[in-house]
């Protein structure tokens, strides 16, 4: 029985060694695989990989200095003034291909907010503050912070929002617009992956009727 168990062990070990030699670009030995997988885990990307694959910029807010994704390079039609050569009111009257006029603003009451509450009508390459100061599009969170001050305090401290990678330094965080649509910022209600079976039954009965 002992010899039989030993034979099984040898066969399993050989299979493990065979499968550890992956295709080109993978591990070349079982020891290499073990060594690689024992490296500390720092989230989805290590800091070096993160900095190599994602365009990030450094910002400082109060005592917090961290990285955020660069935004203007992600906007396909930036610079905006290539099309926005005139004030918004004048451009609406021109017969031009409609790009943004169909956007519905579901953020605040129309008496409180319209396009130029956040967008700088005299320079569409920038955003604007409530005091009519220009804000760089890469720093759009400054616009959000004017009204959402408690969320901003949590975000700059690292408690609100998603991280670009793990918690290992340097810290890199998503900004408001990376998670929220600024024109319609609330998230739709979603059922959890696992939910109360009675609630599921009630919902199904409601749909059937």
C-alpha positions as CSV (number, residue, x, y, z in Angstrom):
1,X,0.0,0.0,0.0
2,X,2.9,2.3,0.9
3,X,4.5,1.7,-2.5
4,X,1.2,2.4,-4.3
5,X,0.8,5.7,-2.5
6,X,4.3,6.7,-3.3
7,X,3.7,5.9,-7.0
8,X,0.6,8.1,-7.0
9,X,2.6,10.9,-5.4
10,X,5.3,10.6,-8.0
11,X,2.8,10.7,-10.9
12,X,1.0,13.8,-9.4
13,X,4.4,15.5,-9.0
14,X,5.4,14.8,-12.6
15,X,2.0,16.2,-13.8
16,X,2.5,19.3,-11.8
17,X,6.0,19.8,-13.2
18,X,4.7,19.3,-16.8
19,X,1.9,21.8,-16.4
20,X,4.2,24.3,-14.7
21,X,6.2,24.6,-17.9
22,X,3.7,26.9,-19.6
23,X,3.9,28.4,-23.1
24,X,6.5,31.0,-24.1
25,X,6.3,34.0,-21.7
26,X,5.0,31.8,-18.8
27,X,6.8,30.0,-16.0
28,X,9.7,27.6,-17.0
29,X,9.7,25.6,-13.8
30,X,7.6,24.8,-10.8
31,X,10.1,26.6,-8.5
32,X,9.8,29.7,-10.8
33,X,5.9,29.6,-10.5
34,X,6.1,29.3,-6.7
35,X,8.6,32.1,-6.4
36,X,6.4,34.4,-8.6
37,X,3.1,33.6,-6.8
38,X,4.7,34.2,-3.4
39,X,5.4,37.9,-4.3
40,X,3.3,40.4,-2.2
41,X,0.0,41.3,-3.8
42,X,-0.7,45.0,-4.2
43,X,-4.1,45.1,-5.9
44,X,-4.8,44.6,-9.6
45,X,-1.6,46.3,-10.6
46,X,1.7,47.0,-8.9
47,X,2.7,50.6,-8.7
48,X,5.3,50.3,-11.5
49,X,2.7,48.6,-13.8
50,X,0.1,51.2,-12.9
51,X,2.4,54.1,-13.8
52,X,3.4,52.5,-17.0
53,X,-0.1,51.7,-18.3
54,X,-2.2,54.6,-17.0
55,X,-1.6,58.3,-17.6
56,X,-1.8,59.9,-14.1
57,X,-1.2,63.3,-12.7
58,X,-0.3,64.4,-9.2
59,X,-2.7,66.6,-7.2
60,X,-2.5,68.0,-3.7
61,X,-5.6,68.8,-1.7
62,X,-4.8,70.0,1.8
63,X,-2.5,67.5,3.4
64,X,-3.2,64.8,0.9
65,X,-1.0,64.3,-2.3
66,X,-2.0,61.5,-4.6
67,X,-2.5,60.6,-8.3
68,X,-5.6,60.8,-10.4
69,X,-6.3,59.8,-14.1
70,X,-5.5,62.5,-16.6
71,X,-8.8,63.4,-18.2
72,X,-8.3,65.6,-21.3
73,X,-6.4,62.9,-23.1
74,X,-9.4,60.6,-22.7
75,X,-11.8,63.1,-24.4
76,X,-11.9,62.1,-28.1
77,X,-12.8,65.5,-29.4
78,X,-10.6,67.7,-27.1
79,X,-9.8,70.5,-27.6
80,X,-13.5,71.6,-27.4
81,X,-12.9,75.0,-29.0
82,X,-12.2,73.2,-32.3
83,X,-16.0,73.1,-32.6
84,X,-17.1,75.6,-29.9
85,X,-15.8,78.6,-31.8
86,X,-18.8,80.8,-30.7
87,X,-20.8,81.2,-27.5
88,X,-23.3,78.4,-26.8
89,X,-26.4,80.6,-27.5
90,X,-25.1,81.4,-31.0
91,X,-24.0,77.8,-31.8
92,X,-27.5,76.5,-31.0
93,X,-28.9,78.6,-33.8
94,X,-26.4,77.3,-36.4
95,X,-27.1,74.3,-38.6
96,X,-24.3,72.1,-37.3
97,X,-24.2,68.4,-36.6
98,X,-25.8,67.9,-33.2
99,X,-23.3,66.6,-30.7
100,X,-24.5,67.5,-27.2
101,X,-27.9,69.2,-27.6
102,X,-29.6,65.9,-26.8
103,X,-28.0,65.6,-23.4
104,X,-30.6,65.7,-20.6
105,X,-29.5,67.2,-17.4
106,X,-30.7,65.1,-14.4
107,X,-28.5,66.6,-11.7
108,X,-30.3,69.5,-10.2
109,X,-33.4,71.6,-10.9
110,X,-33.2,73.7,-14.1
111,X,-33.6,76.8,-12.0
112,X,-30.4,75.9,-10.2
113,X,-28.3,74.3,-12.9
114,X,-27.8,74.4,-16.6
115,X,-24.8,73.7,-18.9
116,X,-22.9,76.9,-18.0
117,X,-23.1,76.2,-14.3
118,X,-20.2,73.8,-14.8
119,X,-19.0,74.6,-18.4
120,X,-17.2,77.8,-19.2
121,X,-19.3,79.4,-22.0
122,X,-16.5,81.7,-22.9
123,X,-13.8,79.0,-23.0
124,X,-15.2,75.5,-23.6
125,X,-11.8,74.0,-23.0
126,X,-12.3,74.7,-19.3
127,X,-14.9,74.3,-16.6
128,X,-16.1,77.1,-14.4
129,X,-16.6,77.6,-10.7
130,X,-19.6,79.2,-9.0
131,X,-17.5,82.3,-8.7
132,X,-16.8,82.3,-12.5
133,X,-13.2,81.1,-12.1
134,X,-11.8,78.7,-14.8
135,X,-11.1,75.1,-13.8
136,X,-9.0,72.8,-15.8
137,X,-10.9,69.7,-17.1
138,X,-8.2,67.5,-15.5
139,X,-9.3,68.9,-12.1
140,X,-13.1,68.6,-12.6
141,X,-13.5,67.3,-9.1
142,X,-13.1,70.9,-8.0
143,X,-16.4,71.7,-9.6
144,X,-18.1,68.8,-7.8
145,X,-16.5,69.8,-4.4
146,X,-18.4,73.1,-4.4
147,X,-21.7,71.4,-3.7
148,X,-20.6,67.9,-2.5
149,X,-18.2,69.0,0.2
150,X,-18.7,66.0,2.6
151,X,-18.1,63.5,-0.3
152,X,-15.0,65.6,-1.4
153,X,-13.5,65.5,2.1
154,X,-14.0,61.7,2.2
155,X,-12.6,61.3,-1.4
156,X,-9.4,63.3,-0.8
157,X,-8.7,61.3,2.3
158,X,-9.2,58.1,0.4
159,X,-12.5,56.9,2.0
160,X,-14.8,57.7,-0.9
161,X,-14.5,56.4,-4.5
162,X,-12.5,53.7,-6.2
163,X,-8.8,53.3,-6.3
164,X,-7.0,52.9,-9.7
165,X,-5.1,50.0,-8.2
166,X,-4.4,48.8,-4.6
167,X,-3.5,50.6,-1.4
168,X,0.2,50.3,-2.0
169,X,1.9,53.7,-2.5
170,X,1.7,55.8,-4.6
171,X,-2.1,56.1,-4.0
172,X,-4.0,56.6,-7.2
173,X,-7.7,57.3,-7.0
174,X,-10.6,57.7,-9.6
175,X,-12.2,61.1,-9.7
176,X,-15.9,61.9,-9.5
177,X,-16.4,61.7,-13.3
178,X,-14.7,58.3,-13.6
179,X,-17.6,56.8,-11.6
180,X,-20.4,59.3,-12.0
181,X,-22.0,60.7,-15.2
182,X,-21.9,64.4,-14.3
183,X,-25.1,65.0,-16.2
184,X,-26.9,62.1,-14.5
185,X,-24.8,61.2,-11.4
186,X,-27.1,58.9,-9.5
187,X,-26.7,55.2,-9.9
188,X,-29.6,53.1,-11.1
189,X,-31.0,50.7,-8.5
190,X,-29.6,47.2,-8.8
191,X,-30.5,43.9,-7.2
192,X,-27.7,42.4,-5.2
193,X,-26.1,39.2,-6.4
194,X,-27.7,37.4,-3.5
195,X,-31.1,38.7,-2.3
196,X,-34.0,37.7,-0.1
197,X,-35.9,34.9,-1.8
198,X,-39.2,36.2,-0.5
199,X,-38.5,39.6,-2.1
200,X,-37.5,37.8,-5.3
201,X,-40.8,35.9,-5.3
202,X,-42.8,39.1,-4.7
203,X,-41.0,40.8,-7.6
204,X,-41.7,37.9,-9.9
205,X,-45.3,37.9,-9.0
206,X,-45.5,41.6,-9.6
207,X,-44.0,41.2,-13.1
208,X,-46.4,38.3,-13.9
209,X,-49.3,40.6,-13.2
